[in-house]
Amino acid sequence: VQLVESGGGLVQPGGSLRLSCAASGFTFSSYAISWYRQAPGKERELVATITRLHRSTIYADSVKGRFTISRDNAKNTVYLQMNSLNPEDTAVYYCKAVSSSSSYNYWGQGTQVTVSS
């Protein structure tokens, strides 16, 4: 089982990034996928979730209207489009896969996002 995040980097305030989470080793379409982030000295927080079937989405209040989560089950990949980034969005971003029964969950290794001028 593997989740590999990519797309992080350094961006100026107001800029955009698109993160990807590529999955392998499990039935991707059967899992809800979430993005979390953890800033230095802070707890890991949920950013966004996309469900497995109806592709419903949930967002943290801090990113609503700026971030969009989507999935491509044919590519076993989830995306996080991040717009209007600000320094408070600086963190390591992780993706997490959770099975429908919540019995199984997997984490990626994270990708660093730094918003700075």
C-alpha positions as CSV (number, residue, x, y, z in Angstrom):
1,V,0.0,0.0,0.0
2,Q,1.4,3.4,-0.9
3,L,0.2,7.0,-1.0
4,V,2.6,9.4,-2.6
5,E,2.0,13.1,-2.5
6,S,3.6,15.6,-4.9
7,G,3.2,19.1,-6.1
8,G,4.4,21.0,-3.1
9,G,6.8,23.8,-3.1
10,L,7.5,27.5,-2.5
11,V,4.8,29.9,-3.7
12,Q,4.2,33.6,-3.2
13,P,1.1,34.8,-1.3
14,G,-1.9,34.9,-3.6
15,G,-0.4,32.1,-5.7
16,S,-1.7,28.6,-6.5
17,L,-0.5,25.1,-6.2
18,R,-2.0,21.7,-7.1
19,L,-1.1,18.8,-4.9
20,S,-1.5,15.2,-6.1
21,C,-1.9,12.0,-4.1
22,A,-1.2,8.9,-6.1
23,A,-2.4,5.6,-4.6
24,S,-1.4,2.0,-5.2
25,G,-1.9,-1.4,-3.5
26,F,-5.5,-1.1,-2.5
27,T,-8.9,-0.6,-4.1
28,F,-8.7,3.2,-4.4
29,S,-12.3,3.7,-5.5
30,S,-13.5,2.1,-2.2
31,Y,-11.8,4.6,0.0
32,A,-12.6,8.1,1.1
33,I,-9.6,10.4,0.7
34,S,-8.6,13.3,2.9
35,W,-6.0,16.0,2.8
36,Y,-4.5,17.0,6.2
37,R,-1.8,19.5,7.0
38,Q,0.6,20.1,9.9
39,A,2.3,23.4,10.5
40,P,5.4,23.6,12.7
41,G,4.4,23.5,16.3
42,K,0.8,22.7,15.5
43,E,-1.4,19.7,15.5
44,R,-2.3,18.0,12.2
45,E,-5.6,19.3,10.9
46,L,-8.1,18.1,8.4
47,V,-8.2,20.3,5.3
48,A,-10.6,18.5,2.9
49,T,-12.3,15.2,2.3
50,I,-13.8,13.6,-0.8
51,T,-16.0,10.5,-0.3
52,R,-15.7,7.4,-2.3
53,L,-19.0,7.0,-4.1
54,H,-20.9,10.3,-4.5
55,R,-17.7,12.3,-4.4
56,S,-19.2,14.6,-1.8
57,T,-16.7,17.1,-0.4
58,I,-16.0,18.6,3.0
59,Y,-13.7,21.5,3.7
60,A,-12.2,23.2,6.7
61,D,-13.6,26.7,7.2
62,S,-10.1,28.1,6.7
63,V,-9.9,26.8,3.1
64,K,-13.5,27.0,1.9
65,G,-13.7,28.9,-1.4
66,R,-10.0,28.7,-2.0
67,F,-9.2,24.9,-2.1
68,T,-10.8,22.2,-4.2
69,I,-10.5,18.5,-3.7
70,S,-11.2,16.1,-6.6
71,R,-10.4,12.5,-7.5
72,D,-9.8,10.5,-10.6
73,N,-10.5,6.9,-9.9
74,A,-9.2,5.8,-13.2
75,K,-5.8,7.2,-12.3
76,N,-6.0,6.3,-8.6
77,T,-5.2,9.9,-7.8
78,V,-6.7,12.7,-5.6
79,Y,-5.9,16.3,-6.2
80,L,-6.0,19.4,-4.0
81,Q,-6.2,22.6,-6.0
82,M,-5.1,25.5,-3.7
83,N,-5.7,29.1,-4.8
84,S,-5.2,32.4,-3.0
85,L,-2.6,30.9,-0.8
86,N,-1.4,32.8,2.2
87,P,1.4,32.3,4.7
88,E,-1.0,30.6,7.1
89,D,-1.3,27.8,4.6
90,T,2.4,26.9,5.1
91,A,2.5,23.3,6.3
92,V,3.3,19.7,5.3
93,Y,0.3,18.3,3.5
94,Y,-0.6,14.7,3.8
95,C,-3.2,12.5,2.2
96,K,-5.1,9.8,4.0
97,A,-7.2,7.0,2.7
98,V,-9.9,5.5,4.8
99,S,-12.0,2.4,4.0
100,S,-15.8,2.4,4.0
101,S,-15.8,0.5,7.3
102,S,-13.0,2.7,8.7
103,S,-11.1,-0.5,9.5
104,Y,-8.2,0.5,7.3
105,N,-6.5,3.8,6.9
106,Y,-3.3,4.8,5.2
107,W,-1.1,7.9,5.2
108,G,1.3,9.3,2.7
109,Q,4.7,10.7,3.6
110,G,3.7,14.4,3.0
111,T,4.7,17.2,0.8
112,Q,5.9,20.6,2.0
113,V,4.0,23.8,1.0
114,T,5.6,27.1,1.8
115,V,3.9,30.4,1.1
116,S,6.3,33.2,1.4
117,S,7.4,36.4,-0.4
